[in-house]
Amino acid sequence: MTTTLEEPKVDSPPPPPARRRWEPWALGALLVGTAVAYIWGLGASGWANSFYAAAVQAGSESWKAFFFGSSDAANSITVDKPPMSLWLMSLSVRIFGLSSWAMLVPQALLGVGSVALLYAAVKRWFGAPAGLLAGLVLALTPIAVLMFRFNNPDALLVLLMIASVWAMLRAVEDGRTRWMVLTGVFVGLGFLTKQLQVMLVVPPLALTYLVAGPPKFGKRLAQCFAALGAMIVSAGWWLLIVELWPASSRPWIGGSQNNSILELTLGYNGLGRLNGEETGSVTPGGSRGDAASAAAGAGEAMAGGGMPAGGPGGGGGMWGSTGITRMFESAQGGQIAWLIPAALILLVAGLALRGRAPRVDTQRASFLVWGLWLLVTGLTFSFMAGIFHAYYTVALAPAVAALVAIGSVTLWRRRDALWVRAVLAVTLLATAAMSWVLLGRSASFVPWLKWAVVVVGVVAAVAVLVPASTRGRLAAVVTLAALFTGLAGPTAYAVNTIATPHTGSIVSAGPTVEGGRGGPGGMGGPGGMDGAGRMGGGTAGAAMPAMPGGAAPGASDGAAAGATDGMGAMGGGAAGGLLSGSTPGTELVSLLEQDSGNYTWVAAAIGSNSASGYQLATEDPVMPIGGFNGSDPSPTLEQFQQYVADGKIHYFISGGRGGGMGGDGPASEISTWVQENFTAVTVDGVTLYDLTS
């Protein structure tokens, strides 16, 4: 006798329940409220991250710069990411003109779209209350509030990652290949936004569909390969064009040492982020690709300046300590950690409740994909040894929001069981404890709130254990208390973030926190950065030696201070630096604009941030020598000398950063050559050289 194992039959999805009258009103209120929060006072942040703002301006002037993501309209070098996130902002600026609003409103709308899409992805299988809760949690997550009001690529990346999960769950629902193909398209577009970071969601997508997809295993596997093909096509077309385009007629690929998009993908933006061996990185010794020497060099160079080379625990150098607790440390905790304990508890409980459901159960698949997203991405961020910034954690926000929503609603519907009520109580206590810790790191920020959260959280936890409290009007009171426990802290941080302008390359949400890491990768603390990306109270001039291209002989004291700002070239001032854009005065802007039409570049400056402010002020191309870090070999000294001989560059602006912290490389050579052959003048506290005299 032969026994045949058949795949479980999948019934057609039940018709959606009749929409309650309050649902569209509630969704409308959520989306309108999110839009108001994300758009309110956007202009206060100015150019936000001027590194990307300059590329947006360039793309609005030149279609070639638009396609490649060039830092300047004359196409000398690209930013160190693919250009898809820049395209939306550049189109807006091309239509409405160059302004902070024209650049940042598309980012805010991406945030509204992310909230709406997460609502749809959760509501379809768990109901409107769960969808609304997921959207609300995402909208109020502090780092999400910041990134959807900023011009980094992360806003578009989050939207596309949510879209990929939504499409995959639709495939789990009906088994159609088209949904898996669409999943691959969304992942591919995510690659064109921030390269390999989007790949962190691929294992959760593939594993969940292989486990829960309706067709037989062979077809499920084939559908996953179809998704892979769609991903390769949707991302590969741009990579192929860039790789095949003659290098002599396109911009240098920023962030690469060999002018290769593949090198950028696999190196600086790829494995280098995991193992710390990032050629051309900003760490001392980073240009040698030696993570250990980079960390050691950082410790020596920054000993007096409030930029610690590492923290307790594992490695990470100046990017912070690595380890399982990294997401809860001072730099990252207030950005994302408020509801991570709750999400993990509810993930386990939700899977337990759905444990005996059919293999193709869409609700269990939802727990699985959101849970794997949180675990894979969270563990990667926790242990990566390369460049890491706290704002990367926005990639965790949708998974945390979804798990909190679907877990809470699933358990609440089964609250008749004592063990379920016990889990809900533990979740509330863990959330209250997490808020106590995070709010306690900012002692002067709404000091009474942590007490209120703990008291309400404890009362709510006790009430949940009492069956009578989960019925009727008392249930509504308990629900409101639970919402206060989970969202009071994030909401306070969100309001602070909305009210605070944010500028620079490294920013964080919320108030300044005690024990925050200084320098790149961390905020707060002495010498570090506050929540707006401003430098803290480091010892001026003690942290690092001045970089090549810094204050030249004969420059004013003000120019020198502006170039170092207590952190060598990482500081700000009129000339800008590694992490902040230049802020030229009116006299300097007028000088640069004179006869600007006669030159390909009105000026050249070392480092993209230093060049960005001059370009945004004049709306004329400014060459960023060496790209973001000043360490890319573009242009070489010989190329720069030829540009000068051909009369293509008017001024060389001193300040900024170049040549890596070791002080060698093309940027340093160019700076030395200019200082030896041209006369320095100082305008508005900035030293510059007329290369035509």
Buried (B, 14 or more C-beta within 10 A) or exposed (E): EEEEEEBEEBEEEEEEEEEEEEBEEBBEEBBEBBBEBBBEEBEBBBBBBBBBBBBBBBBBBBEBBBBBBBBBBBBBBBBBBBBBBBBBBBBBBBEEEBBBBBBBBBBBBBBBBBBBBBBBBBBBBBBBBBBBBBBBBBBBBBBBBBBBBBBBBBBBBBBBBBBBBBBBBBBBBBBBBBBBBBBBBBBBBBBBBBBBBBBBBBBBBBBBBEBBBBBEEEBBBBBBEBBBBBBBBBBBEBBEEBEEBEEEEBBBBBBBBBBBBBBBBBBBBBBBBBEBBBBBBBBBBBBBBBBEBBBBBBBEBBEEBBBBBBBEBBBBBBBBBBBEBBBBBBBBBBBBBBBBBBBBBBBEBBBBBBEEBBEBBBBBBBBBBBBBBBBBBBBBBBBBBBBBBBBBBBBBBBBBBBBBBBBBBBBBBBBEEEEBBBBBBBBBBBBBBBBBBBBEBBEEBBEEBBEBBBEBBBBBBBBBEEEEBBEEEEBEBBBEBBBBBBBBBBBBBBBBBBEBBBBBBBBBBBBBBEBBBBBBBBBBBBBBBBBBBBBBEBEBBBBBEBBBBBBBEEBEEBBBBBBBBBBBBBBBBBBBBBBBBBBBBEEBBEBBBEEBEEBBBBBBBBBBBBBBBBBBBBBBBBBBBBBBBBBBBBBEBEBBBEBBEEEBBBBBBBBBBBBBBBBBBBBBBBBBBBBEEBEBBBBBBBBBBEBEE
